[in-house]
Amino acid sequence: MSNGKIAIVTGGSRGIGRSAVLCLARRGVRSIFTYNANRAEADKVVALAAEAGARAIALQLDTGHVGAFDGFAGHVRAALAELGAERFDYLVNNAGISSGASLETITEAEMDALYSVHFKGVLFLTQKLLPLIDDGGRIVNISSGLARFAMPNRIGYGPIKAAVEALTRSMAVELGPRRIAVNVVAPGAIATDFSGGIVRDNPQVNKAVADHTALGRVGVPDDVGPVIAALLSDDFGWVNAQRIEVAGGVHI
């Protein structure tokens, strides 16, 4: 049974985004979520959300292509109409790409791609959707533990996620008059297909992460999705402009 709330989740066809959509569905929150290329996986999420108790609609979007956002906003309006609504309540800026580049190897094109997806995409998609989000709504941006600590071969990814955290605080200030709270969730290393599945599929990497995590294992998407869903709820209504690391105590 729907509770009337609607979320938009970018990158909702896999990993953390998929977990967030399904956790929201279990809370009765309907979703409009984006996928980049894999329509089959997106369709699976739609079906699983329905089983969990809420409608989900999948829309294609490359969040690194700001020029597509006008058209996407039109698709969102159509999807909202399909859900019997004119506005939505929650925005989760989750879509992302990885980078394993070092200071010596990173290229301008790779840095531009990270900037386009993780920073420009978050900034301008939020801007584009502001007329459609209800006053009193909530936004969650996704950062990374790598915004707090440094590791080799993350010279582009970590710093750009730190920029997302600064962006989150600025958004919270500017959207305060509309009572829209903006927070950031910073996952640690999660066992997904991200970064080519290296944390999930490489035993050495998996063990190295677990050895540096207080709770003794790597994370999984369902460690993070419920936190995102909870942060969007009224239970966290007075939490604003905060960074919540969901990493099991890595590199404390």
C-alpha positions in Angstrom: 0.0 0.0 0.0 1.5 3.3 -1.1 2.0 6.0 1.6 1.6 8.7 -1.0 5.3 9.6 -1.1 7.3 9.5 -4.3 11.1 9.3 -4.6 13.4 9.9 -7.6 16.5 7.7 -7.4 19.3 8.0 -10.0 21.2 4.8 -10.7 18.4 2.7 -9.3 18.9 -0.4 -11.4 21.8 -1.9 -9.5 23.9 -1.8 -6.3 23.1 0.8 -3.7 20.5 2.5 -5.8 18.6 -0.7 -6.3 18.6 -1.4 -2.6 17.3 2.1 -1.9 14.4 1.7 -4.3 13.4 -1.6 -2.8 13.8 -0.4 0.8 11.6 2.6 -0.1 9.1 0.3 -1.6 8.9 -1.7 1.6 8.1 1.5 3.3 5.3 2.2 0.8 7.2 4.9 -1.1 6.9 4.8 -4.9 9.9 5.5 -7.0 10.9 6.9 -10.3 14.4 5.6 -10.9 17.0 5.9 -13.6 19.2 3.4 -15.4 21.9 4.2 -17.8 22.0 1.2 -20.2 20.6 -2.0 -18.8 16.9 -2.0 -19.3 16.5 -5.6 -18.3 18.0 -5.0 -14.9 15.7 -2.0 -14.5 12.7 -4.1 -15.4 13.7 -6.5 -12.6 13.8 -3.7 -10.1 10.3 -2.6 -11.2 9.0 -6.1 -10.6 10.7 -6.5 -7.2 9.4 -3.1 -6.1 5.9 -4.2 -6.9 6.4 -7.4 -4.9 7.7 -5.3 -2.0 4.5 -3.2 -2.1 5.1 0.0 -4.2 5.0 1.1 -7.8 8.3 1.9 -9.5 8.9 3.5 -12.9 12.3 3.2 -14.7 13.5 6.0 -16.9 16.8 6.0 -19.0 19.3 8.8 -18.1 23.0 9.4 -18.4 23.5 11.7 -15.4 26.8 12.9 -17.0 24.9 14.4 -19.9 23.5 17.7 -18.6 22.0 18.5 -22.0 19.5 15.6 -21.5 18.1 17.0 -18.3 15.4 19.1 -19.9 14.0 16.1 -21.7 14.3 14.0 -18.6 12.3 16.6 -16.5 9.5 16.1 -19.1 9.6 12.4 -18.7 9.5 12.8 -14.9 6.3 15.0 -15.3 4.8 12.3 -17.4 5.7 9.6 -14.8 4.3 11.6 -12.0 1.1 12.0 -13.9 1.0 8.2 -14.3 1.4 8.0 -10.5 -1.5 10.5 -10.0 0.8 13.3 -8.8 2.3 16.6 -9.9 5.3 16.7 -7.5 7.6 14.3 -5.8 9.0 14.2 -2.2 12.5 12.8 -2.2 15.6 12.9 -4.4 18.5 10.5 -4.2 21.5 11.5 -6.3 23.1 8.1 -6.4 24.3 7.4 -10.0 28.0 7.2 -10.3 31.1 6.0 -12.2 34.3 4.7 -10.8 38.0 5.5 -11.4 41.1 3.7 -10.4 43.5 6.3 -11.7 46.6 7.5 -9.9 48.2 10.9 -10.0 50.6 9.7 -12.7 47.9 8.1 -14.9 44.7 10.1 -14.7 43.7 11.9 -17.9 41.8 15.0 -18.4 39.0 13.1 -20.1 38.7 10.7 -17.1 38.6 13.7 -14.6 36.0 15.4 -16.8 33.9 12.3 -16.8 34.0 12.1 -12.9 33.2 15.8 -12.7 30.3 15.5 -15.1 28.6 12.6 -13.4 29.4 13.2 -9.7 29.3 16.9 -9.5 27.7 18.6 -12.5 25.2 15.9 -12.7 24.1 16.2 -9.1 24.1 20.0 -9.2 22.2 20.5 -12.4 19.8 17.6 -12.1 18.8 18.9 -8.7 18.4 22.4 -10.1 16.2 21.0 -13.0 14.0 19.1 -10.6 13.5 21.9 -8.0 10.2 23.0 -9.5 8.9 19.5 -9.1 10.0 18.6 -5.5 7.6 19.5 -2.7 8.4 22.0 -0.1 9.4 20.0 3.0 11.0 17.3 0.8 14.3 15.7 1.4 17.5 15.1 -0.7 20.3 12.6 -0.2 23.5 12.8 -2.1 25.9 9.9 -2.2 29.6 10.5 -1.3 32.3 7.9 -0.3 34.5 7.0 2.6 37.3 8.2 0.3 36.2 11.8 0.9 37.5 11.3 4.4 40.6 9.1 4.0 42.9 8.6 1.0 44.0 5.5 -0.8 46.2 4.9 -3.8 44.7 5.0 -7.3 41.7 7.1 -6.2 43.1 10.5 -7.1 40.0 11.7 -9.0 37.2 9.8 -7.2 37.9 10.8 -3.6 38.4 14.5 -4.2 35.3 14.8 -6.4 33.2 13.1 -3.7 34.6 15.6 -1.1 33.3 18.3 -3.5 29.8 16.6 -3.4 29.9 16.9 0.4 30.6 20.6 0.2 27.8 20.9 -2.4 25.4 19.2 0.0 26.0 21.8 2.7 25.5 24.6 0.2 22.3 23.0 -1.0 21.0 22.7 2.5 21.6 26.4 3.1 19.9 27.5 -0.1 16.9 25.1 0.2 16.3 25.8 3.9 13.6 28.4 3.1 11.7 25.7 1.4 12.2 23.3 4.3 14.0 20.9 2.1 16.7 19.0 4.1 19.8 17.8 2.2 22.2 15.2 3.6 25.0 13.0 2.3 25.5 9.3 2.8 29.1 8.1 2.4 29.4 4.4 1.9 32.6 2.5 2.4 33.8 -0.2 0.0 30.7 -2.1 -1.1 30.5 -5.6 -2.7 28.8 -4.7 -6.0 29.8 -4.6 -9.7 31.2 -1.1 -9.1 34.8 -0.7 -10.1 34.5 -3.9 -12.1 33.4 -5.8 -9.1 36.8 -5.6 -7.5 35.6 -5.5 -3.9 33.1 -8.3 -4.4 35.2 -10.6 -6.7 38.8 -10.1 -5.7 39.5 -12.1 -2.4 42.7 -10.1 -1.7 40.9 -6.7 -2.0 37.9 -8.0 0.0 40.1 -9.2 2.8 42.2 -6.0 2.9 39.0 -3.9 3.3 37.6 -6.3 5.9 40.9 -6.2 7.9 40.6 -2.4 8.1 37.0 -2.3 9.1 36.0 -2.5 12.8 33.0 -4.8 12.1 35.3 -7.1 10.2 33.7 -7.4 6.7 33.1 -5.4 3.5 29.7 -3.8 3.1 26.9 -4.9 0.8 24.2 -2.8 -0.9 21.6 -3.7 1.8 23.8 -2.1 4.4 23.3 1.2 2.7 19.9 1.2 1.1 18.0 1.1 4.4 20.0 4.1 5.7 19.1 6.1 2.6 15.4 5.2 3.0 15.5 6.0 6.8 17.2 9.4 6.1 14.3 10.3 3.8 11.7 9.5 6.4 10.1 11.9 8.9 12.1 10.1 11.7 15.1 12.1 10.5 13.2 15.3 9.8 15.5 17.5 11.9 18.8 16.1 10.5 20.1 18.5 7.8 23.5 19.2 6.1 25.0 16.1 7.7 27.4 13.5 6.5 26.6 9.9 7.5 29.3 7.4 6.8 27.9 3.9 6.3 31.1 1.8 6.3 31.2 -0.5 9.3 34.0 1.6 10.9 36.6 1.6 8.2 39.9 3.3 8.8 38.7 4.8 12.1 
